[in-house]
Amino acid sequence: MAMSNQNLFAALRGAFPRDLDAAAIETDSGLVYSWRDLERATAMLANLLQSLEIPAGSRVAAHTEKSVEALVLYLATLRAGFVYLPLNTAYQAAELDYFIGNAEPAVVVCASKNFPWISKLAFQKGVAHVFTLDDDRTGSLLERASHFSDQHEPAVKAADDLAAILYTSGTTGRSKGAMLSHGNLLSNARVLKDHWDWQPGDVLIHALPIFHVHGLFVASHGALLNGSKMLWLSKFDPKAVVERLPRASVFMGVPTLYVRLLQEAGLTREACAHMRLFISGSAPLLIETFRDWQTRTGHTILERYGMSETIMLTSNPCRAEDGDRIGGTVGPALPGVGVRVVDDAGTALPVGEIGNVQVRGPNVFGGYWRMPEKTAEEFTADGWFKTGDVGRFGADGHGYLTIVGRSKDLIITGGYNVYPAEIEGYLNDMAGVAESAVIGVPHPDFGEAVVAVIVPKAGAALDAEALVAALKSRIANFKVPKRAFVVSDLPRNAMGKVQKNLLRDTHQALFTG
């Protein structure tokens, strides 16, 4: 019996609407791509990739600006049966040197302006093919693809065949390449289609980068698997998003985007009247942003939780009958996904107690590229993946997960465990505080000392000592920061996550000279 094709592209293609001439993607530069355009363009690029006669399972690395053509390259890579490797455009020479050396792609695609140095680096590492792709539909990749047929039969793939490698932002040690299969990606996309109640006629505002799980998989797969039109922004622009809200129904963003949207006068209940769903992820959403959004728009943001290694794991409910969306939580586990909270010995903890979050399910990756020891370390003997996140299940009977931080951010001071998120919660509630980050730095007596870095709201003057004094009446003394600093902003990565490693580096010698 012939096996059915588990190629993710085949499933996405199967969901295209019957009318292939309908608009699939509208860009911010006024271009409209039909579903037929996507069908033909992915076929031509897939034919080009297959003509290179590269080995089965070859990696195709993309270090390109966001464009519809860059999305088409991803889809064509799946279609041709190769493995897609998205690279953050912020990565510089030393980082690319590592990724190309580690992943050994057969093909590298980059912006023309970077071709001189990237091609040199790639050829030195033995890459046979380097193409250019720019965000204005130019470059050698499209030029070459234009000579190929627009008919192509998707490569036959099994569910556990590799579809993509995503390098995790290595805050400790080298970045690791998370290997995601066609089955990982497709199972998660199907669960989310149902769980987030995607409707016929839904329109997605796509304002996220596409080198990361959130924009490339969660957002793009969501729209494609539902045959939904995307309103495509090459980069996030709050005014452009607000302008498009009346023509859209779904928006996905990171917390920083919601904060910036709240600064737009045009963000009103009327502007959001046609919207069905606002989703936030990739970093924790402040409860204040959650409440301000409700007040301003009448909508409750749906927070969810996922990782590069697992795609989406948990989500607040979408349908009212499934329960409330609770700010500060990431909801219960998605259907088919297992989530447990355990102590350091691996024993399950009772509801309400903080511990290590471990997960399993069809969405969980197969391991780290060429790192068998690291992979073995990150899975338990009974097959659960150790996320490295610390969290607890809600004690109020709803069973929603709350993430309180990363285990590596845990501060051990004088033998006591301090979870930064708890102290940040108290600080963020204080008058004049926009946000805060709490870190641990070396201390000669306590091992580590608690340090707070605080950003004031516009126009507010904060006194660091007064904030610390106010904390003393609210939390145990061992949790109170030994020092606090007021700064204009916190360092963040491209997905809006605060880079605590940089803050730790800055204050490393505070108590040790």
Secondary structure, 3 states (H helix, E strand, C coil): CCCCCCCHHHHHHHCCCCCCCCEEEEECCCCEEEHHHHHHHHHHHHHHHHHCCCCCCCEEEEECCCCHHHHHHHHHHHHHCCEEEECCCCCCHHHHHHHHHHHCCCEEEECHHHHHHHHHHHHHCCCCEEEECCCCCCCHHHHHHCCCCCCCCCCCCCCCCEEEEEECCCCCCCCCEEEEEHHHHHHHHHHHHHHCCCCCCCEEEECCCCCCHHHHHHHHHHHHHCCCEEEECCCCCHHHHHHHHHHCCEEEECHHHHHHHCCCCCCCCCCCCCCCEEEECCCCCCHHHHHHHHHHHCCCCEEEEEECCCEEEEECCCCHHHCCCCCCCCCCECCCCEEEEECCCCCECCCCCCEEEEEECCCCCCEECCCHHHHHHHECCCCCEEEEEEEEECCCCCCCEEEEEEHHHCEEECCEEECHHHHHHHHHCCCCEEEEEEEEEEECCCEEEEEEEEEECCCCCCCHHHHHHHHHCCCCHHHCCCEEEECCCCCECCCCCECHHHHHHHCCCCCCC
